[in-house]
Amino acid sequence: MATINSNPAMRQYVSRRTMKDGTRVTIRPIRPEDEPLMVKFHGTLSDRTVYLRYFSSLSLARRTAHDRLVRICFTDYEREMVLVTECTDPQTAELNILGVGRLNKLKADKDAEVAVVVSDQYQHRGLGTELVRRLIHIARDQRLGRIEAEMLRDNLAMQTTFRKLGFRLRLLDDSSSVQAVLDL
């Protein structure tokens, strides 16, 4: 496992962006020291957002369990990439994570799965789209052949995002889920 500081190649994935509402954010690979920020981030997610992302209701305690967050924050960049969107609160000067996107390589060598979750307060501002866009770029850099995502049928916002970025959507056999696929 490598961190951004010990792996200069990860620095290429750090970028700054100004959202539509003027909020300045940094998108970067997750770091081990982000665990407390991830705990705070999960506290900003509504039950509906959690359900849409994880396909079930997961308690805050389960989502913020130390062993789970260690697996997320100590990323093995050979197998996955986790990007966070962060910003500094202008009133408190506290750093906050606003969104998380992950790209997991699948057993098929050239395929990967993508998933994104954005804090309720920052949804519908382009963060999810930007995270997926950056993950597509990373997948192309790594010469992957295909990216897929699975979402619940009623997650229309993510379906719109994936469609806008060129993914093909199809209803899965269980009819409660939709798969998005992008050939690179």
C-alpha positions in Angstrom: 0.0 0.0 0.0 1.2 3.5 -0.8 0.1 6.9 0.3 0.1 10.0 -1.8 3.2 11.3 0.0 5.2 8.1 -0.6 3.9 7.7 -4.2 4.6 10.8 -6.3 2.5 9.3 -9.1 -0.6 9.8 -7.0 -0.1 13.6 -7.0 -1.2 13.7 -10.6 -4.7 13.0 -9.4 -4.9 16.1 -7.2 -6.8 18.9 -8.7 -8.8 22.0 -7.6 -12.2 23.0 -8.9 -14.7 25.7 -8.3 -18.3 24.4 -8.1 -21.2 26.1 -9.7 -22.0 27.9 -6.5 -18.5 29.3 -6.1 -17.3 26.7 -3.5 -13.7 25.8 -4.0 -12.9 22.2 -3.6 -9.9 19.9 -3.9 -10.3 16.4 -5.4 -7.5 14.0 -4.4 -6.8 10.4 -3.5 -7.8 9.4 0.0 -5.1 9.2 2.7 -4.8 7.2 5.9 -5.2 10.4 8.0 -8.6 11.0 6.4 -10.3 8.5 8.8 -11.7 11.2 11.2 -12.9 13.3 8.2 -14.6 10.2 6.8 -16.4 9.7 10.1 -17.7 13.3 9.9 -18.6 12.8 6.2 -20.8 9.7 6.9 -22.6 11.8 9.5 -23.8 14.1 6.7 -25.5 11.4 4.7 -29.3 10.9 5.0 -30.9 7.5 5.3 -32.0 7.8 1.7 -28.5 8.6 0.4 -27.1 5.7 2.4 -29.8 3.3 1.0 -29.1 4.5 -2.6 -25.4 4.0 -2.3 -25.2 0.8 -0.3 -28.6 -0.8 -1.4 -29.6 -1.2 2.2 -29.8 0.7 5.4 -26.4 0.8 7.2 -26.1 2.4 10.6 -23.7 5.2 11.1 -21.8 3.0 13.6 -21.3 0.3 10.9 -20.3 2.9 8.2 -17.8 4.5 10.5 -16.3 1.4 12.2 -12.6 1.7 12.5 -11.8 -1.6 10.7 -14.0 -0.6 7.7 -12.6 2.9 7.4 -9.0 1.6 7.7 -9.7 -0.6 4.6 -11.0 2.5 2.8 -8.4 5.1 3.9 -5.4 2.8 3.4 -5.9 2.2 -0.3 -3.9 -0.3 -2.3 -3.6 1.8 -5.5 -2.8 -1.3 -7.5 -6.3 -2.6 -7.0 -8.4 0.5 -6.4 -8.5 4.3 -6.4 -10.5 6.3 -3.9 -10.9 10.0 -4.5 -12.3 12.5 -2.0 -13.6 15.9 -2.6 -12.7 18.2 0.2 -13.2 21.9 1.1 -12.4 24.2 4.0 -15.4 25.7 5.7 -15.0 29.5 5.4 -16.6 30.1 8.8 -14.9 27.5 10.9 -11.7 26.8 8.8 -12.5 23.1 9.3 -11.7 20.7 6.5 -14.6 18.6 5.3 -15.1 15.8 2.9 -18.0 16.4 0.6 -17.9 13.4 -1.6 -16.2 10.0 -2.2 -15.7 8.1 -5.4 -14.1 4.7 -5.8 -12.8 2.7 -8.7 -12.3 -1.0 -7.9 -10.6 -3.3 -10.3 -12.6 -6.5 -10.8 -11.2 -10.0 -11.2 -11.3 -9.6 -15.0 -8.0 -7.8 -15.5 -9.3 -4.9 -17.6 -12.6 -4.2 -15.9 -13.4 -2.0 -12.9 -16.4 -0.9 -10.9 -17.2 2.7 -9.9 -19.3 4.0 -7.1 -19.9 7.5 -5.8 -21.5 9.1 -2.8 -21.9 12.8 -2.1 -23.0 14.6 1.1 -26.7 15.5 1.0 -25.9 19.2 1.4 -23.7 19.1 -1.8 -25.7 16.9 -4.1 -26.9 18.3 -7.5 -23.9 20.6 -7.7 -21.8 18.5 -10.1 -19.6 16.8 -7.6 -20.8 13.3 -8.4 -20.3 13.9 -12.1 -16.8 15.3 -11.6 -15.8 12.4 -9.4 -17.0 9.9 -12.0 -15.2 11.9 -14.8 -12.0 11.8 -12.8 -12.3 8.1 -12.2 -12.9 7.5 -15.9 -9.6 9.4 -16.6 -7.8 7.2 -14.0 -9.2 4.1 -15.6 -8.0 5.2 -19.0 -4.5 6.0 -17.5 -4.4 2.5 -16.2 -5.4 1.1 -19.6 -8.6 -0.5 -18.3 -11.1 -1.7 -20.9 -14.4 -1.2 -19.2 -16.0 0.4 -16.2 -19.4 -0.6 -14.8 -21.6 0.6 -12.0 -24.7 -0.8 -10.4 -27.4 1.4 -8.9 -30.9 1.1 -7.6 -33.6 1.6 -10.2 -34.9 4.7 -8.4 -31.5 6.4 -8.3 -32.4 8.6 -11.2 -29.7 11.2 -10.4 -26.9 8.7 -10.8 -28.5 7.2 -13.9 -28.6 10.7 -15.5 -24.9 11.3 -14.5 -23.7 8.0 -16.0 -25.8 8.5 -19.2 -24.3 12.0 -19.6 -20.8 10.6 -19.3 -21.4 8.0 -22.1 -22.3 4.9 -20.1 -24.9 2.5 -21.5 -27.7 1.6 -19.0 -29.6 -1.6 -18.8 -32.1 -3.1 -16.3 -30.7 -6.1 -14.4 -32.5 -9.4 -14.0 -33.7 -8.6 -10.5 -35.4 -5.4 -11.9 -34.6 -3.4 -8.9 -31.1 -2.5 -10.2 -29.7 -0.8 -13.2 -26.2 -1.5 -14.6 -24.2 1.3 -16.3 -21.3 0.2 -18.6 -18.7 2.3 -20.3 -16.2 0.7 -22.8 -13.0 2.7 -22.7 
